[in-house]
């Protein structure tokens, strides 16, 4: 039973790691798109905006200092948060699964 629980936790950690890695690149794409001002009706641009803007808004609302002098630093805060989760939570899940 411990083996199954360990494998289950390892699988959850792997899926969470993959999802966070994908979202990391989506946030980077959104930041790059904000520099070039693409067509807002493009379906890919709309998907990226719909996936990132709610999170950016929450970061801006909770941490108002992330918008300084016309420069939006909320993507940087999100990228740092993703890296923290990957280093702490996912690594801890892998270690916990290995000890089961």
C-alpha positions in Angstrom: 0.0 0.0 0.0 2.9 2.4 0.8 4.3 1.7 -2.7 1.0 2.8 -4.3 0.8 5.9 -2.2 4.4 6.8 -3.1 3.8 6.2 -6.8 0.6 8.3 -6.6 2.4 11.2 -4.9 5.2 11.0 -7.5 2.7 11.1 -10.3 1.0 14.1 -8.8 4.3 15.9 -8.5 5.2 15.0 -12.1 1.9 16.3 -13.5 2.1 19.5 -11.3 5.7 20.0 -12.5 4.6 19.7 -16.2 1.6 22.1 -15.7 3.8 24.7 -14.0 6.5 24.4 -16.6 3.9 25.0 -19.3 2.4 28.0 -17.5 5.9 29.4 -17.0 6.3 29.6 -20.8 2.8 30.9 -21.3 3.6 33.8 -18.9 6.8 34.5 -20.9 4.9 34.5 -24.1 2.4 36.9 -22.6 5.2 39.3 -21.5 6.7 39.2 -25.0 3.3 39.8 -26.6 2.9 42.9 -24.5 6.0 44.4 -26.1 4.9 43.9 -29.7 1.2 44.7 -29.3 -0.2 42.0 -31.6 -3.7 41.7 -33.1 -6.1 41.3 -30.1 -8.5 39.2 -32.2 -5.9 36.5 -33.0 -7.1 33.3 -31.3 -3.7 32.4 -29.9 -3.2 35.9 -28.4 -6.7 35.7 -26.9 -6.0 32.3 -25.3 -2.7 33.5 -23.8 -4.3 36.7 -22.5 -7.2 34.7 -21.0 -4.8 32.4 -19.2 -2.6 35.1 -17.8 -4.5 38.3 -17.3 -6.6 37.0 -14.3 -3.4 36.0 -12.5 -1.6 39.2 -13.4 -4.6 41.2 -12.1 -4.6 39.4 -8.8 -0.9 40.0 -8.4 -1.3 43.7 -9.2 -4.2 43.9 -6.7 -2.3 42.2 -3.9 1.1 43.8 -4.6 0.5 47.3 -6.0 4.2 48.0 -6.2 4.6 45.6 -9.1 3.4 48.3 -11.5 6.1 51.0 -11.4 6.4 53.9 -13.8 4.5 52.2 -16.6 6.4 48.9 -16.2 4.4 45.9 -15.1 6.5 43.5 -13.0 3.6 41.1 -12.3 4.9 38.5 -14.8 8.3 38.5 -12.9 6.5 37.9 -9.6 4.5 35.1 -11.1 7.6 33.5 -12.7 9.4 33.7 -9.3 6.4 32.1 -7.6 6.3 29.3 -10.1 10.0 28.6 -9.5 9.5 28.7 -5.8 6.6 26.2 -6.0 8.7 23.9 -8.3 11.7 24.1 -5.9 9.9 23.7 -2.7 6.5 22.0 -3.1 7.3 19.6 -6.0 10.7 18.7 -4.7 9.2 18.0 -1.3 6.5 15.8 -2.9 9.1 13.8 -4.8 11.1 13.3 -1.6 8.1 12.4 0.4 7.0 9.9 -2.3 10.5 8.4 -2.3 10.4 7.8 1.5 7.1 6.0 1.5 
